[in-house]
Amino acid sequence: MNIVFSSQVRGMDNTVANTEKYFGQFCSLLAAYTRKTARLRNKADQLVKQLIDFANSENPELRATMRGFAEDLAKVQDYRQAQVERLETKVVNPLKLYGAQIKQTRAETRVQRAAMDSSRTTLQLEETVDAFQRQKLKDLQTFFSNFVTIEMVFHAKALEVYSSAFQTLEKYDLERDLQDFRAKMQGVYGHYNTQPLANTNPSPSVLQSLASQSTIRSPGKEGEESEDDSMEEAPVEDLRALGQRPNARELPTTVRRT
C-alpha cells in the first residue's frame, strides 16, 4: 500500500469517525431536548386543568377571565405538541438513521482497500470521501435548518396566543369582581344586595373548546425518562403543605429552565 493511498485511508477513517461521534452526540442531545419539550407540554396541560378548576370556584368575572386565559394556554400547548412531533420526524429520526449511512461508507472503503489495482482504488477512495463529505455537509445543513424553522414557527404562534392571553388578563375588571364578592358577603350576613350583575359567563363555544383541550396528553416515547432526567419531580401541593415544612424554601419568582 503506497504512501498516498495510506494517507487517504487515514483521512477517510478520521472523517467517518468524526461524523459518527458528533452526529451521535447531536442525536442524543436533540432527543433529550424533544423529551424535555414534551414534558413541558404535559406540565402546561396540568396547569390549564388547575386554572379551570380554580375558575369554577370563583366569581363570574374572575371565572370568565381565568377560563379565557386557560384557553389561550391550551392553544399554546397544541402548538407545542406539533413542535414535538416535527422535531421527532424531521430532526431526531433522520439523525438516528445516519448510522446506517456511516456503516455503508465503511463497507465501501473496505472493498476498495482490498482491490488489487492501487491507482484505480486511489481514485475510487477519493470519490467516496468527497461524496461522503458533501452529503454530510448537506444533511447537517438540513437537520439544523429544520430545527430552527420548527422553533421559529412555534415561538411565532405562541407569541401571538400569549399576546391574546395578556390582553385577557389586562381586561379583567377587579372592581366588578369585588362588587360581586361584597354582595355575596352581605348576603351571608343578611344584607345581600339584590341588584343582579350582568352575565359574565363564558360563551358556549369557549366552554366547548376548553372541554376538548383540558385532557392531559400522554408523553409517549418522547416522554420517557432519560439518565439525566431521572430525578423525581416534586408533587403538586397547596400552600398549607408548603408552609408546614420546617426548612421550606421560598417559592422562586421565576421558573428556571433545566
N, C-alpha and C positions, 0 to 999 in steps of 0.2 A: 504494500500500500504506500503510494508516494506521499510526499510531504503536503502537497496541495490538497489531495483527497483527505488526508488525515485531519487537516485544518478545517475542511468543510464539514467533516463528520462531527468534530467537536463543536463547531458553530451551530450545527443543526441540533445536536443534543442539548446545548445550552438554551437555544431558543425555545424548544419544546418544553424543557424542564421549567424554564422561567414562566412560560404561559400556563403550564399546569399548576404551578404554585400560586400565582397571583389570581388567576381566574377562579381557582378553587376557593381562595380567601374571599374574593368578591361574592361568590355564590353563597358562602356561609353567612357573611355579614348582611347581604340583601335579603336572604331568607329570614334571618333574625329580625331585620327591620320590618319585614312584612308581618311576621308574627306579632311584633310589638304593636303595629298599627291595628291588627285585628283585635288584640286585647283592649286597646284604647277604644275601639268602636264598641266593644261589649260593655265596658265600663260607662261609656256615654249613654248607651241604651238603658243601663240601670239608672243613671241619673235622670233620664227622661221619665222613666216609670215613677221614681220617687217624687219628681216635680208634679206629676199628675195626681199622685196620691195626696200630696200636700195641698194642691189646689182644691181638691174635693173637700178639704176640711176647712176652707177659708170662706170669707165673704165674697159676694158676687164679683165685685170689682177686681180684687186680687185673683180670684179664681179664673176669670177670663184672661187676665194678663199672664198668669203662670201657664195656662193651657196654650196660649199663643206662643209663649216663649219655648215651651216644651216641644211644640210642633216644629218650630224652626230648628231646634237642636236635633230632632229626629230626622229632618231633611238632611242635615249635615252628615249624619251617620249613614244615610243612604248613599251619599256621595263617597263617604269613606269606605263603604262596602265595595263600591265599584273600583275604588283605588286599590284595595287589597286584591281583588280578582285580576285587575290589569297588571299589577306588579308580579303576581304569580305567573300569569300567562305570558307576558311579554319580556320579563326580565329574569326571574328566578328559574323557570323551567328551561329556557334556552341555555342558561349557564350550566344547569345540571347536565344537559345533553352534550356539552362541549367536550367532556372527557372522551366520548366515542370518537370524535374527530381527531383528538390527540393520539389515541391508540391506532387509528387508521394511518396517520402520518408516520408513526414509529414503524408500523409494519412495512410501509413503502420503503423507508430508508434501509431497513434490514435486507429487503430484497435487492436493493441497489448495491449495498455493500458486498453482497455475495456474488455479484456479477463479475465475469472474467475480464470484460473489456473496460479497463480503467478509464480511458479517455471518454468513452461514452457514459460510463457511470458518473463521472465528474459532472458532465453536462446535465444529466438527469437529476442529480442531487441539487445542483444549483437551481433548477427549475422547481423542484419540490420545496426547497427552502423559501424561494421567492413567493411561490403560490401560498404557502402556509402563512408567511408573514403578512401578505396582502389581505388574506381572509381574516386573520386575527385582528388587524387594524380596523377593517371594515366592520367586523362583528362588535368590537369594542365600542366603536362609534355608535352603532345601532343600539346596543344594550343601554348605554347611558343616555342617549338621546330619548329613548323610550321612557327611561326612569324620570328624566327631567320633565318630559311632556306630561306624564301621568301626574306628577306632583303639581305642576302648574295648573292643570285642569282642575284638580281637586281644590287647591287653595283659591283659585279664582271663583269657583262656585260657592265654596264655603264662605268666602268674604262677602259675597252677595247676600247669602242667607243670614250670616251674623249681623250684617247691617240692618236687615229686617228685624232680627231679634232685639237689637239695640233700640230701634225705634219703638218696638212694642213696650219695652221697659220704660222708655222716656215718656210715653203717653199715659203711663199708669197714674191714675188720679188718687193720690194718697188721702187727700182731704175727704173725698167722697167715700172712700173706704172707711175712714174714721167716723164719718157721719153714720154709716150703716152700723158700725161696731157700737157706737154710743147709743144708737136707737135700740139695739138688741139688749145692751146692758140696762137701759132704762126699763125695758120690758121685763127683765128679770126681777127688778125691784118694784115693779108695779107702776112704772111711769113710761110705758112704751109709747113711742111716737107712732101714731097710726098712719102717718103720711107715707104712701108707698114710694119706693125708689124705682127709677126706670129700669127696664130689663137689661141686665148686663151679662146674661148667659151667652156663651159662645154659640155660633151658628151650628146647625146640624152637620154641615159639611166639615167643619173643624173637628167636631166630635168623632165623626166617621174616620177622618184622616188620622187622628190620634189613636183610635182603637186599632187601626191597621198597622201603625208604626210602633206600638208600645211593646211588642213581643221581643224578648231578648234573643238576639241571634246566637246560634251556637258557634263556637270558634272554628270548628272543623280542623283540618290538618294544620292550617297555619296558626291555630291557637294552641298547639301543643307546647308544653314547657320544654325549653332547652336548658343546657347545663348552666348558662349564665343567667337564666331567669327562674331558677328553681326555688328562690326564696318565697315562702308562703306570704300571700297578701293579707293585710290586716282586715278583719271583718268590719262590716258597716255597723257603727254603734251610735247611740244617741248621746246627747251631751251629758246626761246623768252618769252614764257609764264612764265617759272620759274624765269627768270631774272627780270620780271616786278613786282614781288611780293615785297612789302616793307620790309617784315620780312622773306624773303625766307631763309631756312636753307641751309647749304652746303650739296651737294649730298654726301651720305656715300660712302666710298671707298670699303666697304664690305657689303654684304647683311646679315642681322641678321635674323635667323630663329626664328619664333614665334610658 
